[in-house]
């Protein structure tokens, strides 16, 4: 009996020892290929040893953080933890993600936008719309067209699946008043938010995914087709049009599953099949392909570089009015490095697009900058001593804000630049636009 007990203890000891050693072996060898974590995940930088950092304690803290976030099988352990939280406790271990009824996934800002919690006020919206109308009229004299696109929002599309603790009385919303005032002044706009709601029950395929935050792949195709037709009508031109004959029904993927991916679960979340049209574009022979500058949030990503942009020429995407794509891929070009007047002169169409969750910051400074440009308002040189002082104050504050830094890290990964560079760019943008 004693021998048997000894054998059991010995076996358990060996098992525990193996479990302790395996992460070390995996970290050093990477013998097992693991799926990387998705979403806002920043890899800590390895800090090089120095006597100064050793005695100050900075090296030890940095090394501890590095080891805690890079040990073997870390991604697997995180997925197990996230799956347990989701399956047993209905908790999302992803920043800002809300689990609704029937496991519909939302980002919290869309729920706030639906109820008007983020409402910026009628006067602010009116002021913005007036500036947009001035830009539209000014650009029209230059044979250029300004079009504002209100992208669909998941909160407005699926309010019936909000968790009960988020349900409350609906107030004034940014979408409601932007559209209302845009219509009153004769602004060129497309309201996809309302279009999606009106066609929710009649659409042949889902316009919005259960586990994604953006409009569905199918919804994106409809929106792109509508944007081309809108340009044709308003500029009285004939462009290469989109069409599709075949539609594949598959499990949700890519932007149809972006929140699901960001949850980093062990198991794939299944739902109804999503539609993936085989998009084709007409020959451009005899057609007109206008150039376009698109200032937008992430809702434009599914269109950028696809058949939609093939209907355009010299198209550029200013992501949140910060990075200039496609140039950013090659040389890290930022909007702060280009001449706004020259860039506007290069394009026939100026699109400004936002969904309901990002509508409070519509244009992200572009509207104000373009307005000042055509109004002849001269800007003060920003990188003076006072500006640098403000930058240092902002930097110290942001470094103490955990959620803010997580957002900085997420954007740094997305833009493939260092966290410090992304932090500096955000600080510059904030200071330049905080008065607005």
PEURDA-V134440 format. One record per pair of residues at least 12 apart in sequence whose ideal C-beta (glycine too) atoms are under 10 Angstrom apart, sorted by sequence separation. I is the first residue (numbers start at 0). J is the second residue. D is the distance in whole Angstrom. If there is no record, write none. Layout:
I_J_D / I_J_D
This chain:
46_58_6 / 80_92_7 / 81_93_8 / 94_106_9 / 95_107_5 / 97_109_9 / 133_145_10 / 135_147_9 / 178_190_5 / 194_206_9 / 195_207_7 / 204_216_9 / 205_217_7 / 206_218_4 / 227_239_8 / 228_240_8 / 256_268_8 / 302_314_10 / 303_315_10 / 304_316_9 / 321_333_6 / 322_334_7 / 323_335_10 / 351_363_9 / 407_419_9 / 409_421_9 / 410_422_9 / 46_59_10 / 48_61_10 / 85_98_7 / 89_102_8 / 91_104_7 / 93_106_9 / 94_107_9 / 95_108_7 / 97_110_6 / 132_145_9 / 134_147_10 / 177_190_9 / 202_215_9 / 204_217_5 / 205_218_8 / 206_219_10 / 227_240_6 / 228_241_9 / 303_316_5 / 320_333_10 / 321_334_6 / 323_336_8 / 407_420_10 / 408_421_8 / 411_424_9 / 46_60_9 / 47_61_9 / 48_62_9 / 78_92_10 / 84_98_10 / 91_105_10 / 95_109_10 / 131_145_7 / 178_192_8 / 203_217_8 / 204_218_8 / 227_241_7 / 256_270_9 / 302_316_9 / 320_334_6 / 321_335_8 / 323_337_6 / 351_365_7 / 404_418_8 / 407_421_5 / 408_422_9 / 410_424_9 / 411_425_10 / 46_61_4 / 77_92_8 / 177_192_10 / 178_193_7 / 191_206_9 / 202_217_8 / 206_221_7 / 226_241_10 / 252_267_10 / 255_270_9 / 293_308_9 / 303_318_9 / 319_334_9 / 320_335_9 / 351_366_7 / 406_421_9 / 407_422_5 / 410_425_8 / 45_61_8 / 46_62_6 / 131_147_6 / 174_190_8 / 202_218_8 / 204_220_10 / 206_222_9 / 224_240_7 / 225_241_10 / 251_267_9 / 291_307_10 / 300_316_8 / 317_333_9 / 318_334_9 / 349_365_9 / 407_423_10 / 44_61_8 / 45_62_8 / 85_102_8 / 155_172_8 / 175_192_10 / 204_221_9 / 224_241_5 / 250_267_7 / 251_268_8 / 256_273_8 / 291_308_8 / 299_316_6 / 308_325_10 / 315_332_10 / 317_334_5 / 407_424_9 / 43_61_8 / 46_64_9 / 154_172_10 / 174_192_6 / 175_193_10 / 223_241_6 / 224_242_8 / 250_268_10 / 251_269_8 / 255_273_5 / 293_311_9 / 299_317_10 / 300_318_8 / 351_369_10 / 404_422_8 / 407_425_6 / 43_62_10 / 46_65_7 / 85_104_10 / 128_147_9 / 155_174_7 / 174_193_8 / 195_214_7 / 202_221_8 / 224_243_9 / 250_269_7 / 251_270_6 / 255_274_9 / 291_310_9 / 292_311_10 / 299_318_8 / 315_334_10 / 323_342_8 / 403_422_9 / 406_425_9 / 407_426_10 / 44_64_10 / 45_65_6 / 127_147_10 / 152_172_10 / 154_174_10 / 155_175_10 / 172_192_10 / 195_215_10 / 198_218_9 / 221_241_10 / 250_270_8 / 251_271_9 / 253_273_10 / 255_275_9 / 288_308_10 / 291_311_5 / 304_324_8 / 317_337_9 / 349_369_8 / 43_64_5 / 44_65_8 / 220_241_7 / 250_271_10 / 251_272_8 / 252_273_8 / 288_309_8 / 289_310_9 / 290_311_7 / 291_312_8 / 292_313_9 / 293_314_7 / 294_315_9 / 295_316_7 / 297_318_8 / 303_324_7 / 304_325_7 / 43_65_5 / 152_174_7 / 192_214_10 / 220_242_10 / 250_272_7 / 251_273_5 / 253_275_9 / 288_310_6 / 289_311_6 / 290_312_5 / 291_313_8 / 292_314_8 / 293_315_7 / 294_316_8 / 295_317_8 / 296_318_8 / 297_319_8 / 303_325_8 / 315_337_9 / 343_365_10 / 403_425_9 / 42_65_9 / 43_66_9 / 151_174_10 / 191_214_8 / 195_218_7 / 198_221_9 / 220_243_7 / 248_271_9 / 249_272_6 / 250_273_7 / 252_275_8 / 287_310_10 / 288_311_6 / 289_312_7 / 290_313_4 / 291_314_5 / 292_315_5 / 293_316_5 / 294_317_5 / 295_318_7 / 296_319_6 / 43_67_8 / 45_69_9 / 149_173_10 / 150_174_10 / 194_218_10 / 248_272_4 / 249_273_6 / 251_275_10 / 286_310_8 / 288_312_4 / 289_313_9 / 290_314_7 / 291_315_8 / 292_316_8 / 293_317_7 / 294_318_9 / 295_319_8 / 296_320_10 / 300_324_9 / 398_422_8 / 43_68_5 / 149_174_6 / 247_272_9 / 248_273_7 / 249_274_8 / 280_305_9 / 281_306_10 / 287_312_9 / 288_313_9 / 289_314_9 / 290_315_8 / 291_316_9 / 292_317_7 / 293_318_9 / 294_319_8 / 295_320_9 / 299_324_9 / 317_342_9 / 394_419_9 / 397_422_7 / 42_68_7 / 43_69_7 / 195_221_9 / 217_243_10 / 220_246_9 / 247_273_9 / 248_274_6 / 249_275_6 / 280_306_5 / 283_309_8 / 288_314_9 / 294_320_5 / 339_365_8 / 343_369_7 / 41_68_9 / 42_69_7 / 191_218_8 / 194_221_8 / 195_222_9 / 247_274_7 / 248_275_8 / 278_305_7 / 279_306_7 / 280_307_8 / 283_310_8 / 294_321_10 / 315_342_7 / 342_369_10 / 40_68_9 / 149_177_7 / 194_222_8 / 246_274_5 / 247_275_5 / 278_306_4 / 280_308_10 / 281_309_10 / 394_422_7 / 397_425_8 / 149_178_6 / 217_246_8 / 246_275_7 / 247_276_8 / 278_307_8 / 280_309_5 / 281_310_8 / 283_312_9 / 334_363_9 / 335_364_10 / 339_368_6 / 340_369_9 / 343_372_8 / 393_422_9 / 394_423_8 / 397_426_7 / 147_177_8 / 191_221_9 / 216_246_10 / 245_275_9 / 246_276_5 / 247_277_7 / 276_306_10 / 280_310_6 / 315_345_8 / 334_364_8 / 339_369_7 / 343_373_9 / 393_423_10 / 396_426_10 / 147_178_9 / 191_222_6 / 194_225_8 / 216_247_10 / 243_274_10 / 245_276_7 / 246_277_7 / 278_309_9 / 292_323_10 / 293_324_9 / 315_346_7 / 320_351_9 / 334_365_8 / 394_425_10 / 149_181_8 / 243_275_10 / 244_276_9 / 245_277_4 / 313_345_6 / 314_346_8 / 339_371_9 / 340_372_6 / 393_425_9 / 394_426_6 / 397_429_9 / 189_222_8 / 216_249_10 / 243_276_4 / 244_277_7 / 245_278_10 / 313_346_7 / 317_350_10 / 339_372_6 / 340_373_9 / 390_423_8 / 393_426_5 / 40_74_9 / 147_181_6 / 191_225_8 / 242_276_9 / 243_277_5 / 245_279_9 / 312_346_9 / 313_347_9 / 314_348_9 / 316_350_9 / 317_351_10 / 319_353_10 / 334_368_9 / 338_372_10 / 339_373_10 / 392_426_9 / 393_427_9 / 191_226_9 / 216_251_9 / 219_254_8 / 241_276_9 / 242_277_10 / 243_278_5 / 244_279_8 / 311_346_9 / 312_347_9 / 391_426_9 / 156_192_8 / 189_225_7 / 215_251_8 / 216_252_8 / 218_254_10 / 219_255_10 / 242_278_8 / 243_279_6 / 311_347_9 / 314_350_10 / 316_352_10 / 390_426_5 / 393_429_6 / 36_73_8 / 37_74_10 / 40_77_9 / 155_192_6 / 189_226_7 / 216_253_7 / 218_255_9 / 241_278_6 / 242_279_5 / 243_280_10 / 311_348_8 / 389_426_8 / 390_427_7 / 393_430_7 / 33_71_9 / 36_74_5 / 154_192_10 / 155_193_8 / 158_196_10 / 216_254_7 / 217_255_9 / 241_279_7 / 242_280_8 / 319_357_8 / 389_427_10 / 392_430_10 / 33_72_7 / 35_74_6 / 36_75_10 / 113_152_7 / 147_186_6 / 148_187_10 / 149_188_7 / 150_189_9 / 151_190_9 / 152_191_9 / 156_195_6 / 189_228_10 / 215_254_8 / 216_255_6 / 240_279_10 / 241_280_6 / 242_281_7 / 390_429_9 / 26_66_9 / 31_71_8 / 33_73_9 / 34_74_7 / 112_152_6 / 113_153_9 / 114_154_8 / 146_186_9 / 147_187_7 / 148_188_7 / 149_189_7 / 150_190_10 / 151_191_5 / 152_192_6 / 155_195_8 / 156_196_6 / 189_229_6 / 211_251_7 / 213_253_10 / 214_254_8 / 215_255_6 / 240_280_7 / 241_281_8 / 257_297_9 / 294_334_9 / 320_360_9 / 389_429_9 / 390_430_7 / 393_433_9 / 30_71_9 / 31_72_8 / 33_74_5 / 34_75_9 / 36_77_6 / 112_153_9 / 113_154_3 / 145_186_8 / 146_187_5 / 147_188_4 / 148_189_5 / 149_190_5 / 150_191_5 / 151_192_5 / 155_196_6 / 188_229_9 / 210_251_6 / 211_252_9 / 213_254_5 / 214_255_9 / 239_280_5 / 240_281_5 / 319_360_8 / 386_427_9 / 389_430_5 / 29_71_8 / 33_75_6 / 36_78_8 / 110_152_10 / 112_154_5 / 113_155_5 / 145_187_6 / 146_188_7 / 147_189_8 / 148_190_9 / 149_191_6 / 150_192_7 / 151_193_9 / 153_195_10 / 157_199_9 / 187_229_8 / 204_246_7 / 209_251_7 / 211_253_8 / 212_254_8 / 213_255_8 / 238_280_10 / 239_281_4 / 320_362_7 / 321_363_7 / 26_69_7 / 28_71_9 / 109_152_6 / 110_153_9 / 111_154_8 / 112_155_8 / 113_156_9 / 144_187_7 / 145_188_10 / 146_189_7 / 147_190_9 / 148_191_7 / 149_192_5 / 151_194_8 / 152_195_9 / 156_199_7 / 187_230_10 / 203_246_8 / 208_251_5 / 211_254_6 / 212_255_10 / 238_281_9 / 239_282_7 / 254_297_9 / 257_300_10 / 319_362_10 / 320_363_4 / 321_364_9 / 387_430_10 / 26_70_6 / 27_71_8 / 31_75_9 / 34_78_8 / 108_152_9 / 109_153_5 / 110_154_5 / 113_157_9 / 114_158_9 / 148_192_10 / 149_193_8 / 151_195_4 / 152_196_10 / 204_248_8 / 208_252_10 / 211_255_5 / 213_257_7 / 237_281_10 / 239_283_5 / 254_298_9 / 319_363_5 / 320_364_5 / 386_430_7 / 389_433_9 / 25_70_8 / 26_71_4 / 33_78_9 / 36_81_10 / 109_154_4 / 113_158_6 / 149_194_9 / 150_195_9 / 151_196_8 / 208_253_10 / 210_255_7 / 211_256_6 / 212_257_6 / 213_258_9 / 238_283_8 / 239_284_9 / 317_362_10 / 318_363_9 / 319_364_9 / 320_365_5 / 382_427_9 / 385_430_10 / 386_431_9 / 25_71_3 / 26_72_8 / 108_154_8 / 109_155_8 / 131_177_10 / 187_233_6 / 205_251_9 / 208_254_8 / 209_255_9 / 210_256_5 / 211_257_5 / 212_258_5 / 239_285_10 / 240_286_9 / 254_300_7 / 255_301_9 / 317_363_8 / 319_365_10 / 320_366_9 / 335_381_9 / 381_427_8 / 23_70_8 / 24_71_7 / 25_72_5 / 26_73_9 / 106_153_8 / 107_154_9 / 109_156_9 / 114_161_9 / 124_171_10 / 208_255_4 / 209_256_9 / 210_257_8 / 211_258_6 / 212_259_10 / 239_286_5 / 253_300_10 / 254_301_5 / 22_70_5 / 23_71_6 / 24_72_10 / 25_73_9 / 105_153_6 / 106_154_9 / 109_157_9 / 110_158_8 / 113_161_8 / 128_176_9 / 132_180_9 / 136_184_10 / 139_187_9 / 151_199_10 / 207_255_9 / 208_256_7 / 210_258_6 / 211_259_7 / 237_285_8 / 238_286_6 / 239_287_9 / 253_301_8 / 302_350_10 / 317_365_7 / 320_368_8 / 22_71_4 / 104_153_9 / 105_154_7 / 109_158_10 / 116_165_10 / 124_173_7 / 128_177_7 / 131_180_10 / 132_181_8 / 135_184_9 / 136_185_9 / 138_187_10 / 160_209_9 / 208_257_8 / 209_258_9 / 210_259_4 / 211_260_9 / 212_261_9 / 237_286_6 / 238_287_6 / 239_288_7 / 381_430_7 / 21_71_7 / 22_72_5 / 25_75_9 / 103_153_9 / 121_171_7 / 123_173_9 / 127_177_8 / 128_178_10 / 131_181_8 / 135_185_8 / 136_186_10 / 156_206_7 / 157_207_6 / 205_255_8 / 208_258_9 / 209_259_9 / 210_260_8 / 211_261_10 / 236_286_8 / 237_287_6 / 238_288_7 / 292_342_6 / 302_352_9 / 381_431_6 / 20_71_10 / 21_72_7 / 22_73_8 / 110_161_6 / 114_165_8 / 116_167_9 / 120_171_9 / 124_175_9 / 125_176_8 / 128_179_9 / 129_180_9 / 132_183_10 / 133_184_10 / 135_186_6 / 156_207_5 / 157_208_10 / 208_259_9 / 210_261_10 / 236_287_4 / 238_289_7 / 292_343_7 / 299_350_8 / 105_157_8 / 109_161_10 / 110_162_9 / 113_165_9 / 114_166_9 / 115_167_10 / 118_170_6 / 119_171_10 / 124_176_5 / 125_177_10 / 128_180_4 / 132_184_5 / 134_186_10 / 135_187_6 / 155_207_10 / 157_209_8 / 210_262_8 / 224_276_10 / 235_287_10 / 236_288_9 / 22_75_10 / 104_157_10 / 105_158_10 / 114_167_6 / 115_168_9 / 116_169_10 / 118_171_5 / 120_173_9 / 123_176_9 / 124_177_6 / 127_180_9 / 128_181_6 / 131_184_8 / 132_185_7 / 135_188_10 / 227_280_9 / 234_287_8 / 236_289_7 / 292_345_8 / 293_346_9 / 299_352_6 / 378_431_9 / 18_72_10 / 22_76_9 / 39_93_8 / 99_153_10 / 103_157_6 / 111_165_9 / 114_168_8 / 115_169_6 / 116_170_8 / 118_172_6 / 119_173_6 / 124_178_10 / 126_180_10 / 127_181_10 / 128_182_10 / 132_186_6 / 153_207_6 / 220_274_9 / 224_278_9 / 292_346_4 / 298_352_6 / 299_353_10 / 38_93_6 / 39_94_6 / 105_160_8 / 110_165_5 / 114_169_5 / 115_170_4 / 117_172_9 / 118_173_6 / 121_176_6 / 124_179_9 / 125_180_6 / 128_183_8 / 129_184_7 / 131_186_6 / 132_187_10 / 151_206_7 / 152_207_9 / 153_208_9 / 218_273_10 / 220_275_9 / 221_276_9 / 223_278_8 / 231_286_10 / 234_289_7 / 290_345_6 / 291_346_6 / 292_347_9 / 293_348_8 / 294_349_7 / 295_350_7 / 297_352_10 / 298_353_8 / 37_93_10 / 38_94_8 / 39_95_9 / 101_157_10 / 103_159_9 / 104_160_9 / 105_161_7 / 110_166_9 / 113_169_7 / 114_170_6 / 115_171_5 / 116_172_9 / 117_173_7 / 118_174_10 / 120_176_9 / 124_180_6 / 128_184_6 / 131_187_9 / 151_207_7 / 153_209_10 / 217_273_7 / 218_274_9 / 220_276_5 / 231_287_9 / 290_346_5 / 291_347_7 / 292_348_7 / 293_349_8 / 294_350_7 / 295_351_7 / 296_352_7 / 298_354_5 / 97_154_10 / 100_157_9 / 103_160_4 / 105_162_9 / 110_167_10 / 114_171_10 / 115_172_4 / 118_175_9 / 119_176_9 / 124_181_9 / 129_186_10 / 131_188_9 / 210_267_9 / 216_273_7 / 217_274_4 / 219_276_10 / 230_287_9 / 289_346_8 / 290_347_5 / 291_348_4 / 292_349_5 / 293_350_4 / 294_351_5 / 295_352_4 / 296_353_5 / 297_354_8 / 38_96_9 / 99_157_7 / 101_159_10 / 102_160_9 / 103_161_8 / 107_165_8 / 114_172_8 / 115_173_7 / 118_176_8 / 119_177_10 / 121_179_9 / 125_183_9 / 128_186_6 / 153_211_8 / 156_214_9 / 210_268_5 / 215_273_6 / 216_274_7 / 217_275_7 / 220_278_6 / 231_289_10 / 289_347_4 / 290_348_7 / 291_349_8 / 292_350_7 / 293_351_8 / 294_352_7 / 295_353_7 / 296_354_6 / 298_356_10 / 99_158_9 / 100_159_8 / 101_160_6 / 103_162_9 / 113_172_7 / 115_174_9 / 121_180_8 / 125_184_9 / 153_212_6 / 209_268_8 / 210_269_9 / 215_274_7 / 216_275_5 / 217_276_6 / 219_278_10 / 230_289_7 / 288_347_9 / 289_348_5 / 291_350_6 / 292_351_9 / 293_352_7 / 294_353_9 / 295_354_9 / 298_357_8 / 99_159_9 / 100_160_5 / 105_165_9 / 112_172_7 / 115_175_8 / 128_188_10 / 152_212_9 / 153_213_8 / 209_269_10 / 210_270_6 / 215_275_9 / 216_276_8 / 287_347_9 / 296_356_8 / 297_357_8 / 99_160_4 / 100_161_7 / 111_172_10 / 112_173_7 / 113_174_9 / 115_176_10 / 152_213_10 / 153_214_8 / 209_270_4 / 230_291_8 / 296_357_5 / 98_160_10 / 99_161_6 / 100_162_7 / 112_174_7 / 151_213_9 / 152_214_9 / 156_218_9 / 208_270_8 / 209_271_7 / 211_273_9 / 216_278_10 / 227_289_10 / 295_357_9 / 296_358_9 / 97_160_10 / 99_162_5 / 100_163_8 / 150_213_8 / 151_214_5 / 208_271_9 / 210_273_10 / 243_306_9 / 368_431_9 / 97_161_8 / 98_162_7 / 99_163_10 / 150_214_7 / 151_215_9 / 209_273_9 / 241_305_9 / 242_306_9 / 296_360_9 / 364_428_7 / 367_431_10 / 368_432_9 / 97_162_6 / 205_270_9 / 208_273_6 / 226_291_9 / 241_306_6 / 296_361_9 / 363_428_8 / 367_432_7 / 99_165_8 / 205_271_7 / 240_306_10 / 241_307_7 / 295_361_10 / 97_164_10 / 151_218_7 / 204_271_10 / 205_272_9 / 226_293_10 / 239_306_9 / 294_361_9 / 295_362_10 / 296_363_8 / 364_431_7 / 367_434_9 / 368_435_10 / 97_165_7 / 150_218_10 / 151_219_10 / 204_272_9 / 205_273_6 / 206_274_10 / 241_309_9 / 294_362_6 / 295_363_9 / 364_432_5 / 367_435_5 / 150_219_10 / 204_273_7 / 205_274_7 / 241_310_7 / 294_363_7 / 363_432_8 / 366_435_9 / 204_274_3 / 239_309_7 / 240_310_7 / 294_364_9 / 295_365_10 / 151_222_8 / 203_274_8 / 204_275_9 / 239_310_5 / 294_365_5 / 364_435_7 / 150_222_7 / 202_274_9 / 204_276_9 / 238_310_5 / 239_311_9 / 294_366_9 / 360_432_9 / 89_162_9 / 238_311_8 / 292_365_9 / 362_435_10 / 148_222_8 / 294_369_9 / 360_435_10 / 222_298_9 / 223_299_10 / 226_302_8 / 148_225_10 / 222_299_10 / 148_226_7 / 223_301_8 / 219_298_8 / 222_301_9 / 223_302_5 / 227_306_10 / 231_310_10 / 112_192_10 / 146_226_8 / 219_299_9 / 222_302_8 / 227_307_7 / 230_310_9 / 148_229_9 / 219_300_9 / 220_301_9 / 226_307_7 / 230_311_9 / 333_414_10 / 219_301_4 / 220_302_9 / 223_305_7 / 224_306_10 / 146_229_7 / 213_296_10 / 218_301_9 / 219_302_6 / 223_306_7 / 224_307_8 / 227_310_5 / 331_414_8 / 333_416_10 / 146_230_7 / 213_297_7 / 214_298_7 / 223_307_4 / 226_310_9 / 227_311_9 / 331_415_8 / 144_229_10 / 212_297_8 / 213_298_6 / 216_301_7 / 220_305_9 / 222_307_9 / 223_308_9 / 226_311_10 / 331_416_7 / 144_230_7 / 212_298_9 / 213_299_10 / 215_301_9 / 219_305_8 / 220_306_9 / 224_310_10 / 328_414_10 / 146_233_7 / 213_300_8 / 214_301_8 / 220_307_8 / 223_310_8 / 327_414_7 / 328_415_8 / 213_301_7 / 219_307_8 / 322_410_9 / 327_415_9 / 144_233_6 / 321_410_9 / 327_416_9 / 331_420_9 / 335_424_8 / 144_234_6 / 143_234_10 / 319_410_9 / 322_413_9 / 333_424_7 / 142_234_9 / 318_410_10 / 322_414_6 / 335_427_7 / 321_414_8 / 335_428_8 / 139_233_10 / 322_416_9 / 333_427_9 / 334_428_9 / 318_413_9 / 333_428_10 / 318_414_8 / 335_431_8 / 321_421_10 / 322_424_9 / 109_212_7 / 321_424_6 / 103_207_10 / 104_208_9 / 108_212_10 / 321_425_9 / 103_208_10 / 104_209_7 / 153_258_9 / 103_209_6 / 104_210_5 / 106_212_5 / 321_427_10 / 102_209_7 / 103_210_8 / 104_211_8 / 105_212_8 / 191_298_9 / 321_428_7 / 101_209_8 / 102_210_8 / 104_212_8 / 320_428_8 / 319_428_9 / 99_209_9 / 236_347_9 / 320_432_9 / 234_347_7 / 300_413_10 / 234_348_8 / 233_348_9 / 96_212_9 / 297_413_9 / 95_212_10 / 230_347_9 / 230_348_6 / 229_348_10 / 230_350_9 / 226_348_9 / 226_350_8 / 226_352_9 / 222_352_10 / 214_354_8 / 213_354_8 / 212_354_9 / 212_356_8 / 144_289_8 / 146_291_9 / 148_293_9 / 150_295_8 / 143_289_9 / 150_296_8 / 152_298_9 / 143_290_10 / 144_291_9 / 146_293_10 / 148_295_8 / 150_297_10 / 151_298_8 / 150_298_4 / 261_409_10 / 143_292_9 / 150_299_8 / 148_298_8 / 106_257_10 / 148_299_9 / 104_256_10 / 106_258_7 / 104_257_9 / 105_258_8 / 104_258_4 / 103_258_10 / 104_259_7 / 106_261_9 / 102_259_10 / 104_261_9 / 104_262_7 / 98_258_10 / 97_258_10 / 187_348_10 / 189_350_9 / 191_352_9 / 96_258_6 / 187_349_10 / 192_354_8 / 95_258_10 / 96_259_10 / 187_350_10 / 188_351_9 / 189_352_9 / 191_354_9 / 192_355_6 / 98_262_9 / 104_268_8 / 93_258_7 / 96_261_7 / 93_259_10 / 95_261_10 / 96_262_7 / 102_268_7 / 192_358_9 / 91_258_9 / 93_260_10 / 94_261_9 / 103_270_9 / 93_261_5 / 102_270_8 / 92_261_10 / 93_262_5 / 101_270_9 / 91_261_9 / 92_262_7 / 93_263_7 / 91_262_6 / 92_263_7 / 93_264_10 / 92_264_9 / 91_264_10 / 177_353_9 / 85_262_7 / 84_262_9 / 85_263_10 / 86_264_8 / 177_355_9 / 85_264_6 / 86_265_9 / 174_353_10 / 82_262_9 / 84_264_9 / 85_265_9 / 86_266_8 / 173_353_9 / 174_354_9 / 175_355_10 / 81_262_6 / 82_263_9 / 83_264_10 / 85_266_9 / 174_355_5 / 177_358_6 / 81_263_5 / 82_264_5 / 83_265_9 / 173_355_7 / 176_358_10 / 80_263_9 / 81_264_5 / 82_265_4 / 85_268_9 / 172_355_7 / 173_356_9 / 78_262_9 / 80_264_10 / 81_265_8 / 82_266_7 / 173_357_10 / 174_358_6 / 177_361_7 / 78_263_5 / 79_264_9 / 80_265_10 / 173_358_4 / 77_263_6 / 78_264_6 / 79_265_6 / 172_358_9 / 173_359_6 / 77_264_10 / 78_265_5 / 77_265_10 / 78_266_9 / 173_361_8 / 74_263_8 / 75_265_8 / 145_343_10 / 155_354_9 / 156_355_10 / 143_343_7 / 154_354_9 / 155_355_6 / 143_344_8 / 152_353_10 / 153_354_8 / 154_355_6 / 141_343_8 / 144_346_10 / 146_348_7 / 147_349_9 / 148_350_6 / 149_351_10 / 150_352_6 / 152_354_5 / 153_355_9 / 154_356_7 / 141_344_8 / 143_346_7 / 144_347_7 / 145_348_8 / 146_349_7 / 147_350_8 / 148_351_7 / 149_352_8 / 150_353_6 / 151_354_7 / 152_355_3 / 153_356_8 / 143_347_6 / 144_348_5 / 145_349_5 / 146_350_5 / 147_351_5 / 148_352_4 / 149_353_7 / 150_354_4 / 151_355_8 / 152_356_6 / 138_343_7 / 142_347_7 / 143_348_7 / 144_349_7 / 145_350_8 / 146_351_8 / 147_352_8 / 148_353_8 / 149_354_8 / 150_355_8 / 152_357_9 / 137_343_10 / 141_347_10 / 143_349_7 / 144_350_9 / 145_351_7 / 146_352_9 / 147_353_8 / 148_354_10 / 149_355_8 / 150_356_10 / 152_358_8 / 150_357_9 / 138_346_10 / 150_358_9 / 134_343_9 / 138_347_10 / 149_358_7 / 138_348_9 / 138_349_7 / 149_361_9 / 135_349_9 / 147_361_8 / 134_349_8 / 147_362_9 / 134_351_9 / 37_256_10 / 38_257_8 / 147_366_10 / 37_257_9 / 38_258_9 / 131_351_8 / 40_261_9 / 145_366_10 / 37_259_9 / 38_260_7 / 39_261_7 / 37_260_4 / 38_261_3 / 40_263_8 / 36_260_10 / 37_261_6 / 38_262_8 / 145_369_9 / 36_261_9 / 37_262_9 / 38_263_7 / 37_263_6 / 36_263_5 / 35_263_10 / 134_362_10 / 34_263_9 / 131_361_9 / 127_358_10 / 131_362_8 / 134_365_10 / 138_369_9 / 130_362_9 / 134_366_7 / 137_369_9 / 141_373_10 / 128_361_10 / 133_366_10 / 137_370_9 / 124_358_9 / 127_361_7 / 124_359_9 / 127_362_8 / 131_366_6 / 134_369_6 / 137_372_10 / 138_373_8 / 123_359_9 / 130_366_6 / 133_369_9 / 134_370_6 / 137_373_5 / 124_361_9 / 130_367_7 / 133_370_6 / 136_373_10 / 137_374_9 / 117_355_9 / 128_366_10 / 131_369_9 / 134_372_9 / 117_356_8 / 119_358_8 / 120_359_10 / 127_366_6 / 130_369_8 / 131_370_9 / 134_373_7 / 117_357_10 / 118_358_10 / 119_359_5 / 127_367_9 / 130_370_5 / 133_373_7 / 134_374_10 / 117_358_8 / 118_359_8 / 119_360_9 / 129_370_9 / 130_371_10 / 133_374_8 / 112_354_8 / 113_355_7 / 117_359_5 / 119_361_10 / 112_355_4 / 113_356_9 / 127_370_10 / 130_373_10 / 111_355_9 / 112_356_5 / 130_374_9 / 109_354_8 / 111_356_8 / 112_357_9 / 108_354_9 / 109_355_7 / 110_356_9 / 112_358_7 / 108_355_9 / 109_356_5 / 112_359_8 / 108_356_4 / 109_357_10 / 111_359_10 / 107_356_9 / 108_357_8 / 106_356_7 / 105_356_10 / 108_359_9 / 94_401_10 / 95_402_9 / 94_402_7 / 127_435_10 / 126_435_10 / 95_405_9 / 94_405_6 / 95_406_9 / 94_406_8 / 123_435_10 / 94_409_8 / 41_404_9 / 41_405_8 / 40_405_10 / 43_408_10 / 39_405_6 / 41_407_9 / 42_408_9 / 39_406_7 / 41_408_4 / 39_407_10 / 40_408_8 / 41_409_8 / 39_408_6 / 40_409_8 / 41_410_10 / 39_409_3 / 41_411_6 / 42_412_8 / 38_409_7 / 39_410_9 / 41_412_6 / 39_411_10 / 40_412_7 / 39_412_7 / 44_417_8 / 38_412_9 / 39_413_9 / 44_418_8 / 43_418_9 / 44_419_9 / 41_417_10 / 42_418_10 / 41_418_6 / 41_421_10
